[in-house]
Amino acid sequence: MKPRDPGHYTIKTTSSTVAPTGVEVIPSKGGYWQGARTLYMKNASNITIKNIEFRGGSSPILACIEAPSSNITIDSCIIGRCSKGGIIAGTFANNADVVQNLKITNSVIDKGWTLAENNIKDNLILQCDGIAFHNGVNAGAIRGNIIRNFGHEAIGLFDHSGYASSYGVKNVIVEMNDVAAGNSAYMHAFSIISTAGKAMYNIVKRNYFHHFQSGCTIGGEVNFVFANIFSTITASPILQHKQSPWGGNVATWDFESRQLVSKNNWIVNNTFYMTDAYSILLARSTTDTTSLWGNKIMNNVFMNFGRDTTYPSDSGVPPPRVGLRIENNVPAGQTLIHKNNFWDRDDTTATKQVAKYRNSFYTATGLNLCAECGGGNVTGNMQLNPRFDSFFGLTPYSSPTLQTGGFKYSTNIIAWGLNPTEYVDYFGTPWPTDLSIGAVQY
């Protein structure tokens, strides 16, 4: 392989008409973080990489796209057999450089190791992410990918660096990805994690997040998480990992003395199905009592939660079998909870307690009357059998309340910054005036 001119390479073959096959580039430079990556870019722009399989490399991260860079597309590629992580992008210094308009689309991102290599070992801590944007990424998309077998996050949007000058991760669309842990025994399907002002205006929609072990952190500020399906979240068999088998993790904590935030995020019209613990947990462990504030949880389906709470919890006490848990350290009266549907097929009685708000348990009707939740903050929550079709769609047998009785927030979510063209359900159908409950509009 020889350089022809800047940015191009030629491969000598025996044919001028048939493309070569089975070509592998195997970097061999030693070291841990200093090892050679299979793909690396910096100061790069206007590049499209298509129909290439990238394997391995001697660095833990297979591919790195470093700021400043712009207008880069990785499409229809295979990223696999990586030591730890797949693709990382952003800035890794205290500056405002960004990777602008990065698109990772229609690709397979698969660590690809076997069950024995990826799973249960004494003292094993699974690490690294399938696709991770760090500290300096503006605009772009993670769309239409299949992501498997990673040991921390499948998809992560992060800025908890403490860099005062960093731009953050903003205006990224995460859409139509099929994400599962595969052989990995510990994985979050996605997370948005940042300090104040760093991860904002990102959209997570129309994804199928399924068969993973740890809750998806929904942090940062003014991010939009809607029309997703979260299915089959089970406790990790790796006991040295934190056990958090719930769907959404709306939480803040101190990260190396830096306080993370989760504020004014929209978690609306999603479907959460089959979780060992909760559908959604809200928890704060920062000293800043306003770090978790103003989040909106509306028109979601929480179904078959609390399936197996016998796993070792941090407190040593099994978690309550509820769909929504808001811990006592979360400020009261600062979360909007409207028209969510709770349904547990093992207890369909109206007296089934489906939520714990701080220190009190509630049925859906009781939650609507919760005084400490704040006047008008919690309305219309219900306990109805959704009577889904084979893939989480409502049917003629579903209650009319679920079909067309959703909370009407369209004007408000657009005013908060969501482009109206993004406002569709799991299958891409534009939202009607009378919203349904869940990820799929009736």
Backbone torsions as a table, in degrees:
resi	resn	phi	psi	omega
1	MET	NA	125.4	-175.7
2	LYS	-131.2	145.2	177.1
3	PRO	-71.6	132.2	176.0
4	ARG	-91.8	-47.4	173.6
5	ASP	-157.7	169.5	-175.1
6	PRO	-52.9	126.0	177.3
7	GLY	89.0	-1.2	-179.3
8	HIS	-130.7	151.1	176.3
9	TYR	-134.6	149.6	174.4
10	THR	-116.9	145.9	176.6
11	ILE	-118.5	123.9	179.7
12	LYS	-73.4	125.9	179.3
13	THR	-132.0	174.5	179.5
14	THR	-92.6	0.9	-178.4
15	SER	-134.8	142.4	176.6
16	SER	-93.5	-4.0	-175.6
17	THR	-121.3	-21.8	-177.5
18	VAL	-109.5	126.1	-178.4
19	ALA	-67.3	147.6	177.5
20	PRO	-68.6	152.6	175.9
21	THR	-128.1	157.4	176.6
22	GLY	70.6	20.3	178.9
23	VAL	-80.5	128.9	177.8
24	GLU	-126.0	133.5	172.6
25	VAL	-107.5	118.1	-173.3
26	ILE	-120.6	96.1	176.6
27	PRO	-63.5	144.2	-175.2
28	SER	-128.4	5.5	179.2
29	LYS	-60.9	133.5	-172.0
30	GLY	-81.6	-174.1	179.3
31	GLY	101.8	167.6	-179.3
32	TYR	-89.6	-87.1	176.1
33	TRP	-70.8	-17.8	-178.5
34	GLN	-86.3	-1.0	-178.3
35	GLY	-64.4	164.5	-178.6
36	ALA	-79.5	133.3	175.4
37	ARG	-87.5	151.5	177.3
38	THR	-68.2	-33.6	179.3
39	LEU	-137.8	127.7	178.3
40	TYR	-141.7	135.0	176.0
41	MET	-136.5	143.2	168.9
42	LYS	-155.8	146.3	-174.0
43	ASN	53.6	39.8	-177.3
44	ALA	-111.9	147.6	178.9
45	SER	-152.9	151.8	174.1
46	ASN	57.2	53.5	-178.3
47	ILE	-121.9	132.4	172.0
48	THR	-119.7	126.4	176.2
49	ILE	-114.8	124.5	-170.9
50	LYS	-142.3	139.2	172.5
51	ASN	59.1	44.4	176.8
52	ILE	-126.1	140.6	172.4
53	GLU	-100.2	124.5	177.6
54	PHE	-109.5	129.8	-178.7
55	ARG	-126.9	139.6	162.9
56	GLY	60.9	-126.4	-169.2
57	GLY	99.1	160.7	-175.7
58	SER	-93.5	4.7	173.0
59	SER	-99.3	151.6	175.2
60	PRO	-59.9	-27.5	179.5
61	ILE	-103.7	123.7	-175.8
62	LEU	-69.1	-46.1	-174.5
63	ALA	-131.0	135.8	179.9
64	CYS	-132.1	128.5	176.1
65	ILE	-119.8	108.2	-169.8
66	GLU	-105.7	141.0	176.1
67	ALA	-71.2	149.8	-1.2
68	PRO	-82.7	133.8	175.1
69	SER	-153.7	162.5	-177.6
70	SER	-158.0	153.8	173.1
71	ASN	53.9	59.6	-180.0
72	ILE	-116.4	132.6	178.0
73	THR	-125.6	128.7	170.2
74	ILE	-113.9	110.7	-171.2
75	ASP	-129.7	135.7	173.8
76	SER	55.2	42.7	178.9
77	CYS	-111.2	168.9	172.9
78	ILE	-119.2	123.8	177.4
79	ILE	-115.7	111.9	-173.6
80	GLY	-157.7	176.8	-179.6
81	ARG	55.6	34.3	-179.4
82	CYS	-84.5	151.7	-179.0
83	SER	-60.6	-47.1	179.8
84	LYS	-137.9	-60.7	-173.4
85	GLY	-112.7	158.0	-178.6
86	GLY	-90.1	-81.7	-177.1
87	ILE	-121.9	129.4	174.2
88	ILE	-123.9	140.0	-178.1
89	ALA	-142.9	147.6	176.1
90	GLY	137.5	-157.2	177.8
91	THR	-115.0	147.4	-175.9
92	PHE	-127.4	29.6	176.7
93	ALA	-141.8	165.3	-176.8
94	ASN	-80.9	75.5	177.4
95	ASN	-147.4	174.2	-177.2
96	ALA	-99.5	15.4	178.6
97	ASP	-63.7	148.2	179.2
98	VAL	-134.5	157.0	160.7
99	VAL	-92.8	114.9	-172.9
100	GLN	-102.2	128.1	173.9
101	ASN	60.4	60.7	175.7
102	LEU	-98.0	127.0	-179.7
103	LYS	-122.7	125.6	174.7
104	ILE	-118.7	109.8	-167.2
105	THR	-135.8	146.3	168.6
106	ASN	53.9	34.1	-175.4
107	SER	-116.4	162.3	173.1
108	VAL	-104.9	118.2	178.8
109	ILE	-113.1	101.6	-168.9
110	ASP	-139.6	112.2	177.6
111	LYS	-56.4	-40.0	162.7
112	GLY	82.7	5.4	-179.3
113	TRP	-82.0	171.6	-175.3
114	THR	-79.8	171.6	178.8
115	LEU	-58.6	-41.8	-178.7
116	ALA	-65.7	-36.5	-178.7
117	GLU	-76.0	-25.5	-170.3
118	ASN	-107.2	-2.8	-163.8
119	ASN	-118.2	-127.0	-163.1
120	ILE	-86.0	115.0	173.9
121	LYS	-141.1	149.8	178.2
122	ASP	-60.3	129.8	175.3
123	ASN	65.1	11.4	178.1
124	LEU	-75.2	129.0	172.1
125	ILE	-114.8	115.2	179.9
126	LEU	-76.4	138.5	-170.3
127	GLN	-134.9	164.7	168.5
128	CYS	74.4	168.5	-164.2
129	ASP	-124.7	156.3	175.1
130	GLY	-69.9	-55.9	174.9
131	ILE	-133.3	124.4	-178.9
132	ALA	-134.2	125.2	174.6
133	PHE	-104.8	125.3	-173.9
134	HIS	-123.5	125.0	158.0
135	ASN	69.1	-30.7	-176.4
136	GLY	-152.4	74.5	174.9
137	VAL	-135.8	128.3	177.1
138	ASN	-127.0	122.1	177.7
139	ALA	68.9	166.1	-177.6
140	GLY	118.4	-173.4	-173.6
141	ALA	-151.6	146.8	167.0
142	ILE	-118.0	100.0	-164.4
143	ARG	-137.8	132.5	169.5
144	GLY	70.8	25.8	-177.6
145	ASN	-99.0	156.5	168.2
146	ILE	-106.0	124.2	-174.9
147	ILE	-127.4	127.5	-173.5
148	ARG	-142.6	151.6	158.2
149	ASN	75.0	20.5	179.6
150	PHE	-93.8	160.8	-167.9
151	GLY	-105.0	6.3	174.3
152	HIS	-139.7	-81.4	175.5
153	GLU	-113.8	144.9	164.9
154	ALA	-76.0	-46.5	179.1
155	ILE	-134.2	129.2	179.3
156	GLY	-135.8	133.9	172.0
157	LEU	-115.6	110.6	-166.7
158	PHE	-130.6	139.8	158.2
159	ASP	-152.4	85.7	172.8
160	HIS	-120.6	29.2	-173.1
161	SER	-72.3	-28.2	-171.8
162	GLY	83.4	2.3	176.9
163	TYR	-69.2	116.9	-178.6
164	ALA	-64.6	-31.6	-174.3
165	SER	-91.7	-5.9	-173.8
166	SER	-66.6	146.7	179.3
167	TYR	-75.3	-36.4	-175.7
168	GLY	101.5	-165.8	177.8
169	VAL	-122.3	113.6	-170.9
170	LYS	-141.0	149.1	171.5
171	ASN	63.1	34.4	177.2
172	VAL	-100.2	138.5	176.7
173	ILE	-106.3	123.9	175.1
174	VAL	-110.5	110.1	-165.6
175	GLU	-145.6	137.9	169.0
176	MET	59.3	34.7	175.5
177	ASN	-95.0	145.8	174.5
178	ASP	-106.3	110.4	-170.3
179	VAL	-123.2	127.6	175.1
180	ALA	-149.3	156.6	-178.3
181	ALA	-73.5	-25.6	-178.7
182	GLY	62.8	-124.3	179.5
183	ASN	-81.6	-8.8	-179.7
184	SER	-72.2	138.5	-179.9
185	ALA	-92.9	1.1	179.2
186	TYR	-155.1	115.1	178.0
187	MET	-158.9	139.6	164.4
188	HIS	-91.1	139.3	179.9
189	ALA	-70.3	-42.0	172.5
190	PHE	-157.2	161.3	171.6
191	SER	-152.3	147.6	168.4
192	ILE	-118.2	116.1	-173.9
193	ILE	-134.9	123.6	-179.5
194	SER	-161.6	164.3	166.7
195	THR	-82.9	-179.9	-172.1
196	ALA	-61.7	134.4	172.5
197	GLY	76.5	10.5	-171.6
198	LYS	-106.9	-37.7	177.5
199	ALA	-116.2	106.9	-171.4
200	MET	-143.6	150.5	172.6
201	TYR	58.9	31.2	173.1
202	ASN	-91.0	150.9	-177.7
203	ILE	-119.8	127.4	174.4
204	VAL	-121.5	108.6	-173.5
205	LYS	-147.2	153.6	170.7
206	ARG	59.4	32.4	178.4
207	ASN	-102.6	150.1	172.6
208	TYR	-108.0	100.7	179.3
209	PHE	-101.1	114.1	-171.4
210	HIS	-148.7	153.8	175.6
211	HIS	52.4	62.9	174.1
212	PHE	-135.7	178.8	-167.2
213	GLN	-118.9	-9.6	-172.2
214	SER	-141.5	141.4	-171.3
215	GLY	-58.7	146.9	-179.8
216	CYS	-84.7	113.2	-178.5
217	THR	-72.6	126.3	178.1
218	ILE	-113.2	93.3	-177.1
219	GLY	-123.2	-155.4	-173.5
220	GLY	70.1	-158.2	-176.1
221	GLU	-137.1	135.3	176.0
222	VAL	54.0	54.6	171.1
223	ASN	-106.8	153.0	-171.1
224	PHE	-118.1	113.9	-177.9
225	VAL	-119.4	106.6	-174.7
226	PHE	-152.3	158.0	175.6
227	ALA	59.7	34.0	175.6
228	ASN	-107.9	155.5	173.4
229	ILE	-114.0	122.8	176.4
230	PHE	-110.6	116.3	-172.9
231	SER	-136.6	134.9	169.1
232	THR	64.4	73.3	177.3
233	ILE	-107.7	117.1	-173.4
234	THR	-121.4	155.4	179.4
235	ALA	-63.1	145.1	178.5
236	SER	-75.7	138.7	173.9
237	PRO	-76.4	-6.0	178.3
238	ILE	-88.6	103.4	-170.6
239	LEU	-72.2	-19.2	179.3
240	GLN	-76.4	-12.1	173.4
241	HIS	-86.9	153.3	174.9
242	LYS	-64.9	133.8	-179.4
243	GLN	-90.7	116.2	-177.8
244	SER	-148.6	64.3	-174.8
245	PRO	-83.1	63.4	174.7
246	TRP	-126.0	168.7	-174.9
247	GLY	-77.5	-64.5	-179.8
248	GLY	-105.9	135.9	-178.6
249	ASN	-120.2	88.2	-178.8
250	VAL	-89.3	91.1	-165.8
251	ALA	-144.6	154.3	174.3
252	THR	-132.7	148.9	177.8
253	TRP	-157.0	172.1	176.5
254	ASP	-86.2	125.2	178.2
255	PHE	-112.1	104.8	-178.4
256	GLU	49.7	49.3	177.8
257	SER	75.9	0.0	177.3
258	ARG	-99.8	134.5	-176.2
259	GLN	-90.0	123.6	177.3
260	LEU	-83.0	159.3	-177.9
261	VAL	-130.5	155.2	168.1
262	SER	-143.5	100.2	-172.6
263	LYS	-134.4	136.1	169.7
264	ASN	55.7	32.7	175.5
265	ASN	-87.0	150.7	-179.1
266	TRP	-107.1	116.7	177.9
267	ILE	-119.9	91.5	-165.8
268	VAL	-137.0	143.3	175.4
269	ASN	52.1	47.4	170.1
270	ASN	-108.0	163.2	173.6
271	THR	-119.2	123.8	177.8
272	PHE	-112.6	123.3	-172.1
273	TYR	-136.4	127.7	173.4
274	MET	63.5	80.3	175.8
275	THR	-120.1	137.2	178.6
276	ASP	-61.3	-34.9	176.1
277	ALA	-115.6	-122.7	-172.6
278	TYR	-83.9	165.2	165.4
279	SER	-75.1	-47.7	178.3
280	ILE	-138.2	137.3	172.6
281	LEU	-116.8	136.9	168.8
282	LEU	-114.3	126.4	-177.7
283	ALA	-150.9	142.6	178.1
284	ARG	-127.3	131.0	173.2
285	SER	-130.8	24.2	172.0
286	THR	-93.2	162.1	174.9
287	THR	-77.8	-18.6	178.0
288	ASP	-80.0	109.3	-176.9
289	THR	-69.4	-13.1	179.1
290	THR	-98.7	8.7	-177.3
291	SER	-70.9	-21.0	177.1
292	LEU	-123.0	107.4	-163.5
293	TRP	-159.4	136.5	167.6
294	GLY	72.0	18.3	179.1
295	ASN	-77.6	151.2	-171.6
296	LYS	-121.7	119.5	-177.4
297	ILE	-120.8	105.1	-169.5
298	MET	-142.1	143.6	169.9
299	ASN	59.0	27.8	177.1
300	ASN	-92.4	154.4	168.3
301	VAL	-102.2	124.8	174.0
302	PHE	-112.5	108.0	-171.2
303	MET	-128.7	133.0	175.5
304	ASN	56.0	61.4	178.9
305	PHE	-98.1	163.5	179.2
306	GLY	64.6	40.6	-173.9
307	ARG	-71.9	-36.1	-178.2
308	ASP	-152.3	97.9	-176.7
309	THR	-103.1	24.5	-178.9
310	THR	-87.7	-2.0	-179.4
311	TYR	-68.4	158.0	179.6
312	PRO	-68.3	111.2	179.0
313	SER	-90.2	163.1	-179.4
314	ASP	-60.2	-35.6	-176.5
315	SER	-84.0	-12.2	-175.2
316	GLY	82.4	-1.6	-180.0
317	VAL	-114.2	131.9	178.9
318	PRO	-56.9	138.7	179.8
319	PRO	-69.3	153.4	179.1
320	PRO	-67.1	149.7	-178.5
321	ARG	-87.4	75.3	-179.4
322	VAL	-128.4	157.9	179.2
323	GLY	-81.3	-34.1	-178.7
324	LEU	-127.1	123.7	175.4
325	ARG	-124.3	124.9	174.8
326	ILE	-116.2	111.7	-172.9
327	GLU	-71.6	163.0	-174.7
328	ASN	-64.7	-20.5	-179.7
329	ASN	-83.4	-0.3	176.8
330	VAL	-88.1	130.9	-179.7
331	PRO	-57.1	134.2	-179.9
332	ALA	-71.8	148.1	172.4
333	GLY	73.9	18.8	-176.6
334	GLN	-121.2	9.6	179.5
335	THR	-123.0	133.0	177.5
336	LEU	-92.5	126.9	-176.0
337	ILE	-132.8	96.5	-173.5
338	HIS	-124.2	129.9	168.1
339	LYS	51.4	47.4	169.6
340	ASN	-91.8	146.8	179.7
341	ASN	-108.2	122.9	179.0
342	PHE	-104.9	130.3	178.2
343	TRP	-148.2	124.0	177.3
344	ASP	-120.3	113.8	-173.5
345	ARG	-65.0	-19.3	-179.2
346	ASP	-87.5	-10.9	176.2
347	ASP	-150.1	94.7	-173.8
348	THR	-97.8	13.2	-178.9
349	THR	-76.6	154.6	179.0
350	ALA	-69.5	-15.9	179.8
351	THR	-89.9	-1.2	177.8
352	LYS	-62.2	123.3	178.0
353	GLN	-80.5	124.2	-170.3
354	VAL	-115.7	-8.0	-178.1
355	ALA	-143.0	147.5	169.5
356	LYS	-123.2	113.3	179.7
357	TYR	-105.3	106.4	-174.3
358	ARG	56.2	-109.9	-174.2
359	ASN	-100.8	2.9	-172.5
360	SER	-120.0	142.2	175.9
361	PHE	-94.6	146.9	-177.5
362	TYR	-142.0	145.4	157.6
363	THR	-74.1	172.8	177.9
364	ALA	-61.9	-41.5	178.8
365	THR	-64.7	-42.4	178.0
366	GLY	-64.3	-37.3	178.1
367	LEU	-60.5	-38.1	179.1
368	ASN	-64.2	-21.5	-179.5
369	LEU	-101.6	8.3	-174.7
370	CYS	-65.3	116.4	-176.9
371	ALA	-70.8	-41.2	-176.5
372	GLU	-72.9	-12.2	178.7
373	CYS	-71.9	-17.1	179.6
374	GLY	101.0	135.3	-177.3
375	GLY	-58.0	123.0	177.9
376	GLY	78.5	-1.8	-178.2
377	ASN	-80.2	-23.4	-175.0
378	VAL	-130.9	111.5	-177.5
379	THR	-144.2	153.0	165.4
380	GLY	69.3	9.4	178.7
381	ASN	-70.1	151.5	-167.3
382	MET	-147.4	167.3	175.7
383	GLN	-130.2	92.3	-176.7
384	LEU	-131.9	141.3	174.3
385	ASN	-67.2	117.8	-176.9
386	PRO	-70.0	-21.4	-179.4
387	ARG	49.6	56.5	-177.9
388	PHE	-66.5	158.5	165.6
389	ASP	-80.2	-162.1	-173.5
390	SER	-71.6	-13.8	178.1
391	PHE	-142.3	62.3	165.2
392	PHE	65.0	18.1	174.1
393	GLY	-94.7	144.6	175.6
394	LEU	-70.4	157.4	-175.9
395	THR	-129.0	173.4	174.9
396	PRO	-59.7	-19.1	179.0
397	TYR	-84.9	-9.1	178.3
398	SER	-73.2	153.4	179.5
399	SER	-61.5	140.7	174.2
400	PRO	-56.0	-29.4	177.1
401	THR	-62.4	-39.4	177.0
402	LEU	-74.0	-34.7	-177.1
403	GLN	-68.2	-44.4	-171.6
404	THR	-139.9	9.4	-172.8
405	GLY	-105.4	25.2	-178.7
406	GLY	-68.0	160.6	177.0
407	PHE	-68.5	132.3	-175.4
408	LYS	-91.0	103.8	-177.6
409	TYR	-122.1	7.8	-171.5
410	SER	-55.0	-48.1	-177.9
411	THR	-61.8	-40.3	-177.3
412	ASN	-70.4	-42.4	-176.7
413	ILE	-67.7	-33.4	176.1
414	ILE	-69.2	-38.9	177.7
415	ALA	-63.9	-29.2	177.6
416	TRP	-78.8	-7.3	173.0
417	GLY	125.5	-0.2	178.6
418	LEU	-78.5	125.2	175.9
419	ASN	-64.4	128.4	-177.7
420	PRO	-57.5	-26.7	179.8
421	THR	-68.7	-18.1	178.7
422	GLU	-85.6	-3.9	-166.9
423	TYR	-88.2	79.9	-177.2
424	VAL	-136.2	168.0	179.2
425	ASP	-91.2	-170.6	-174.5
426	TYR	-57.6	-35.2	-178.1
427	PHE	-95.0	8.2	177.4
428	GLY	88.8	7.5	179.2
429	THR	-76.9	127.6	177.8
430	PRO	-58.0	144.6	-179.5
431	TRP	-64.6	132.4	174.5
432	PRO	-78.6	174.5	176.8
433	THR	-64.4	-42.8	179.0
434	ASP	-97.0	100.4	-172.7
435	LEU	-73.2	146.1	169.3
436	SER	-85.3	173.3	172.0
437	ILE	-97.5	135.9	178.6
438	GLY	101.4	-177.5	-172.5
439	ALA	-78.2	-21.8	-175.6
440	VAL	-113.6	124.9	177.8
441	GLN	-75.9	143.7	-178.7
442	TYR	-75.5	NA	NA
